[in-house]
């Protein structure tokens, strides 16, 4: 679930720090003693799911090496927060540095916790079905690793990280290909994989209708068929088609397009294996968190 080895985290933190701090914190400079030891509590202001434990220490180190953070039992990635006032961590360090770090730290944690919270709602909505909830590449530029980490914190699963770690042949790749040539065209495309060296983790092809599903089920090497904006009954028929070919457990079916909390359960109950939800990352509301100063 973690962020170990993410090459972009330090860069993102430094960009955020420079964006906010600029040439210096004018307000903190007014303190009589910016190095005075101070303590704060990190608390939730709303119910949700926490994410960002691995990010917070790196953010704080960027402001001062002596800032300490000590987590409570609920200050862990994926922890459910039942409401306002839940303490996640205590912080201690120079007052000026903590005040300077406050907004950037909260920006990271609130964004990540918001994604984890929304993801958990989708995951719980499909509980007891065979469908997994997946994210997409509809992420904030530069934040993909962080946002996909937050999806995992919420119990969701990651689709491919980028164009480099999975094949997804979408309709735009196949524009103009007549239905009678679809299977042969995809087969020819997949034959080119041998020139790439190692096979990618998965090969997925988008279908816009049931005849295309039927054609793609005949192509050896397709791991996942993406059902783009299919009606519920067409999802059921696609599952039945796949199973009639003896491909259950060999070819997965992924529902995608306009999935909401109101519709995701019905989609899951059609028997699809995967449901991809772009709004997990592009539409999640930040979770309200706060830092409050306490007596040392």
Secondary structure, DSSP 8 states (H G I E B T S, - for coil): ---TT-TTHHHHHHHHHHHHHTT--TTGGGSS-TTSEEEEEEEESSSEE---HHHHHHHHHTT-TT-EEEE-TT-STT-EE-STT-EEEEEEEEHHHHHHHHHHHHHHHHHHHHHHHHHHHHHHHTTTSS-EEE--S---TT-HHHHHHHHHHTT-B---SSTTS-EEE-GGGSTT--GGGHHHHHHHHHHGGGGGSS--S-EEEEESSHHHHHHHTTSTT--EEEEET--HHHHHHHHHHHHHTT-TTTSEEEEESS--TTTHHHHHTTT-SEEE-THHHHS-----EEEEEE--
